[in-house]
Amino acid sequence: MAQGSDSNDASFTRSPSPSSRQDSSDDVKKVMRREKNRIAAQKSRMRQTQKADSLHLESENLEKENAALRKEVKQLREEAKYLSSVLSSHEPLCSVLGSQSTDVLYSPHHGAFHQPHVTSRYQH
């Protein structure tokens, strides 16, 4: 009987059934799909990091530009204030402005020039 049992064992050593080959093929496909997914996720994370770095640099540059523009605005306001004071100190001394109404007045409150309705223009 020992020989009969050996012949039964030999039947199990045959090539794998089609179903187990399919399982093996599915496993390979799963591994390949996971690898592709891993690579895609890695690329996505790299793009996110690059985008964040780019936005950070842009933010820093905009902050520097904003600071420079604020400084320029401050300087221009100081210059306008100075020029307004020069004009104010000149008005009482100006013979043209003393005898006639001014052609163009700077209004620091409005931040613009105002031209009254005067028919003649004087230059000095």
ChimeraX attribute file (.defattr): number of C-alpha atoms within 10 A of each C-alpha:
attribute: neighborCount
match mode: 1-to-1
recipient: residues
	/A:1	5
	/A:2	6
	/A:3	7
	/A:4	8
	/A:5	9
	/A:6	10
	/A:7	10
	/A:8	10
	/A:9	10
	/A:10	9
	/A:11	9
	/A:12	9
	/A:13	8
	/A:14	8
	/A:15	9
	/A:16	10
	/A:17	8
	/A:18	9
	/A:19	9
	/A:20	11
	/A:21	12
	/A:22	12
	/A:23	11
	/A:24	12
	/A:25	12
	/A:26	12
	/A:27	12
	/A:28	12
	/A:29	12
	/A:30	12
	/A:31	12
	/A:32	12
	/A:33	12
	/A:34	12
	/A:35	12
	/A:36	12
	/A:37	12
	/A:38	12
	/A:39	12
	/A:40	12
	/A:41	12
	/A:42	12
	/A:43	12
	/A:44	12
	/A:45	12
	/A:46	12
	/A:47	12
	/A:48	12
	/A:49	12
	/A:50	12
	/A:51	12
	/A:52	12
	/A:53	12
	/A:54	12
	/A:55	12
	/A:56	12
	/A:57	12
	/A:58	12
	/A:59	12
	/A:60	12
	/A:61	12
	/A:62	12
	/A:63	12
	/A:64	12
	/A:65	12
	/A:66	12
	/A:67	12
	/A:68	12
	/A:69	12
	/A:70	12
	/A:71	12
	/A:72	12
	/A:73	12
	/A:74	12
	/A:75	12
	/A:76	12
	/A:77	14
	/A:78	12
	/A:79	12
	/A:80	15
	/A:81	13
	/A:82	12
	/A:83	13
	/A:84	16
	/A:85	12
	/A:86	11
	/A:87	14
	/A:88	12
	/A:89	11
	/A:90	12
	/A:91	14
	/A:92	11
	/A:93	10
	/A:94	12
	/A:95	11
	/A:96	14
	/A:97	14
	/A:98	11
	/A:99	8
	/A:100	12
	/A:101	14
	/A:102	18
	/A:103	16
	/A:104	14
	/A:105	14
	/A:106	16
	/A:107	11
	/A:108	12
	/A:109	6
	/A:110	8
	/A:111	10
	/A:112	10
	/A:113	11
	/A:114	13
	/A:115	11
	/A:116	11
	/A:117	10
	/A:118	11
	/A:119	6
	/A:120	9
	/A:121	10
	/A:122	10
	/A:123	5
	/A:124	5
